[in-house]
Amino acid sequence: MEIEIVMFWISSIYIIPIWGLMWFAPRHDITKKIVGDLRISVLPLCIPYAILAIPSLPDIFITLGAEMPTPEKIVEFFSDDKVIIVGWLHFLAFDVLAGRYIWLRMLACDRPMYVSTPILVLGMMVAPLGFLIGILTTLEYSEKEYSEYQ
């Protein structure tokens, strides 16, 4: 269980500067270099997840693939500390990925910090809500038009 705890803390601390850069220095060159590069912003969060999730894939597929998940089955599944940590690492990686996407849209649509920062804070705390609001505030965004950091 020690490796899981180490990965939990490293990943939890790793996201702090990434979110801070998106919130407080969204247009800075350092932010563009760090957050703009998936190899720096997201990949390091996927590695500990993969290390912990891959050995559990048979259990995950059997538990969640054998029958339709029910709330009871999910609660039972997440009663294991290792599963909780893998779930947390999953949240961290995908919250940063979603936040990064919204950050890119905010830049492309030239949204000021007083608009982007609260939405990105929501993205960190409650990612689907932050993602939804981020999409709604950047509806004119065109994936084809803006690809500077992707």
N, C-alpha and C positions, 0 to 999 in steps of 0.2 A: 504493500500500500504506500510505501514511502515515495516511489517514483511518481505515483499519481498525485501526491501532495505537492511534490516539487514542481511538476508540470502545471498544476493548478495555480500555484503562486507565481511562477515565472510568467505564465500566460496572462494572469490577472494584472500583473504589474506592467507587462509589455504593452497593453492597450492604452495605458494612461497617456503617454506622450502622443500616441497616434490621435486619440480623441482630442487632446489639448491643442494639437496643431490645427486640426480641422475647425475647432471652435474659435480659437483666439488668433490664429494666423493663417486664415484660409487661403490667402493669396501669396503668401511668402514663398520664396524659392525653396527653402528647406522643406516646407510642407509639400510642395509639388514633387520634390525629389523622393521624399519618404512615403507619403500617402499615395502619391501618383504611381508608385512602383508596387505592383502586386507582390513581387518577390520580397519586398521589405514589409509591407503593411499587412498582408493576409497570409502568405505562405508560412511564415514562422508560427502562426496560430494553428494552421492545418497539420503541421508535423506532429506536435504532441497529441493532437486528436487522433491522427492516424495510428500512432504508436500504441495508443490505448484501445482504439476501436477495432483495429484489424483482428487482434486475437479473440475479440468478442463477437465477430461477425456471425458465426454459426448460431450463437445464443440470440443475437438480435433478430436474425432472419427467422429462426424457429419461433421465438416469442411473438414477434410482430407480424410474421408472414403466415403463420399457421391458420390464424383465424382473424376476423375483424377485431382490431383492438377495442377494448372497452375501457371506460374510466377505471374500473377495478383492476384490469390487467396492467394498465399503465402505472397506476399507483404501486402495484406489486413489483413491476419491473424496476421502478425508480426507488424501491426500498433498499437496494444494494448501494453502498457508498461508492463503489467503483463506477456504477452506471450514472450516479449523480454527477460525479466529476467529469465523466465523458460528456454528459449532457451539458454541463457548464462550459466545457471547452468548445462544444458545438455552438452554443449561444455566442461565446466570445468571437469565434471566427466569423460566423454569419452576421452578427451585429456590425462588426467592423467592415465586412464586405458590403452590407447594405448601406452603412454610413458613408463609406467611401463613394459609393454610387451616387448617393444624394449630394455629397460634397461636390462631386464632379458636375452634377446638374446645376447646383447653386452657382458654381463658378461660370459655367457656360451661359447661364441666364443672367449673370451679373447681379445676383442677389446680395444685398448688404449683410454685414455680420449680424445686425440686429434682427434679421429674418433667418439667416442660416443657422446661427448658433443655437437658438432655442429648439429648432427642429432637429438639429444634430444631437442635442442633449436628449431629446425624446428618443432619437434613434438609438442612443446608447442604453437608455433605461427601459424602453418599451419599443423595441425595434419595429414591429409591424405598424404601430401608430406613427412613429417618426417617419417611416418609409412612405406611408400613405400621404401624410401631410407634405412631405418633401416632393412627392410626385405631383400632388395637386398644386403646389406653389411654383412648379416648373413645367407646366403643361405645354408650353411652347418649345420645350427642349426637343431637339431632333438628334437621334443617335447618329445618323449619317453625317450631320453637319459638324458635330463636335466630337473629336476623338484625339485631342492633343495629348492626354495622359493615359490613353488606353492602348 
